[in-house]
């Protein structure tokens, strides 16, 4: 019986730790895409779904996502400097 209790406690601990890691990893991606868009709005650009999509690409954390973010923002006539800064925030 004692072994069963330890196993259950270990399984529960692993579940809690796994859930905490998943939340910690997922949360920043959502927040940073928002920071990208907020930065651009602060620079005087109008918020749009295309801007949101470009910033979401930047928040993927990959070189491809960063490139897609910059390309998407430049297509919206956002300056290269502002696009680079915004994508770095994503």
MARKEBA-673938 format. One record per residue (C-alpha): residue number from 1; residue in three letters; x, y, z. Coordinates in steps of 0.1 Angstrom, whole numbers, plus 5000, padded with zeros to 4 digits. Layout:
<atoms>
ATOM  pos  code    c1    c2    c3
ATOM  NUM   ala     X     Y     Z
...
</atoms>
This chain:
<atoms>
ATOM  pos  code    c1    c2    c3
ATOM    1   unk  5000  5000  5000
ATOM    2   unk  5028  5023  5008
ATOM    3   unk  5043  5018  4973
ATOM    4   unk  5010  5026  4956
ATOM    5   unk  5008  5059  4976
ATOM    6   unk  5043  5068  4965
ATOM    7   unk  5035  5060  4929
ATOM    8   unk  5004  5081  4929
ATOM    9   unk  5022  5110  4945
ATOM   10   unk  5050  5107  4919
ATOM   11   unk  5025  5106  4891
ATOM   12   unk  5006  5136  4904
ATOM   13   unk  5038  5155  4908
ATOM   14   unk  5048  5148  4872
ATOM   15   unk  5014  5159  4860
ATOM   16   unk  5016  5192  4879
ATOM   17   unk  5052  5198  4867
ATOM   18   unk  5042  5190  4831
ATOM   19   unk  5013  5213  4832
ATOM   20   unk  5033  5242  4847
ATOM   21   unk  5060  5238  4819
ATOM   22   unk  5033  5238  4792
ATOM   23   unk  5018  5270  4805
ATOM   24   unk  5051  5287  4809
ATOM   25   unk  5061  5279  4774
ATOM   26   unk  5027  5288  4758
ATOM   27   unk  5021  5320  4775
ATOM   28   unk  5050  5341  4763
ATOM   29   unk  5042  5334  4726
ATOM   30   unk  5008  5350  4730
ATOM   31   unk  5021  5379  4749
ATOM   32   unk  5050  5387  4726
ATOM   33   unk  5028  5387  4694
ATOM   34   unk  5007  5413  4713
ATOM   35   unk  5039  5433  4722
ATOM   36   unk  5048  5433  4685
ATOM   37   unk  5015  5448  4674
ATOM   38   unk  5013  5472  4704
ATOM   39   unk  5047  5486  4694
ATOM   40   unk  5036  5492  4659
ATOM   41   unk  5004  5509  4670
ATOM   42   unk  5025  5531  4692
ATOM   43   unk  5045  5540  4662
ATOM   44   unk  5014  5552  4645
ATOM   45   unk  5004  5522  4623
ATOM   46   unk  4968  5510  4622
ATOM   47   unk  4962  5476  4637
ATOM   48   unk  4950  5450  4613
ATOM   49   unk  4945  5413  4610
ATOM   50   unk  4975  5412  4586
ATOM   51   unk  4997  5429  4612
ATOM   52   unk  4984  5404  4638
ATOM   53   unk  4993  5375  4615
ATOM   54   unk  5028  5388  4608
ATOM   55   unk  5035  5393  4645
ATOM   56   unk  5022  5358  4652
ATOM   57   unk  5048  5345  4627
ATOM   58   unk  5075  5363  4646
ATOM   59   unk  5064  5348  4679
ATOM   60   unk  5071  5313  4666
ATOM   61   unk  5107  5317  4677
ATOM   62   unk  5122  5304  4644
ATOM   63   unk  5144  5321  4618
ATOM   64   unk  5117  5314  4592
ATOM   65   unk  5090  5329  4615
ATOM   66   unk  5111  5360  4620
ATOM   67   unk  5117  5364  4583
ATOM   68   unk  5080  5360  4576
ATOM   69   unk  5072  5386  4602
ATOM   70   unk  5094  5411  4586
ATOM   71   unk  5082  5404  4551
ATOM   72   unk  5045  5406  4562
ATOM   73   unk  5050  5439  4580
ATOM   74   unk  5070  5454  4551
ATOM   75   unk  5041  5444  4528
ATOM   76   unk  5020  5467  4550
ATOM   77   unk  5043  5496  4543
ATOM   78   unk  5059  5494  4577
ATOM   79   unk  5094  5507  4577
ATOM   80   unk  5122  5482  4578
ATOM   81   unk  5134  5496  4611
ATOM   82   unk  5100  5494  4628
ATOM   83   unk  5094  5459  4613
ATOM   84   unk  5127  5446  4627
ATOM   85   unk  5121  5461  4661
ATOM   86   unk  5085  5447  4662
ATOM   87   unk  5095  5412  4651
ATOM   88   unk  5122  5412  4678
ATOM   89   unk  5095  5418  4703
ATOM   90   unk  5075  5389  4690
</atoms>
